[in-house]
Amino acid sequence: MKKLTKLGVVGNPVAHSYSPAIHELFAKQFGDNISYEKIEIPMGEFESAIGDLIDEEYFGINVTIPFKVDAYRCSTKCSS
């Protein structure tokens, strides 16, 4: 079995997101071993929460409202 890849969607609120179900079904079709979590971040804590996710070895996250501008501001590399 492939190594577990930790992924997630962050936002506030985020409980309504279908992203985990969609991504886990997609990964299963290709034999990928992922964990895709809904992660609600308290307002004003985006940057520290992202640091925690990096420390917890998350491979990637999707960012939803209201944190898109925060994500852009703390990015170290942006592409077109």
Protein Blocks (a to p, Z undefined) as FASTA:
>chain_A
ZZddddddddddfklpcklmmmmmmmmmnopacddddddddehilmmmmmmmmmnopabd
cdddfklmmmmmmpcbdcZZ
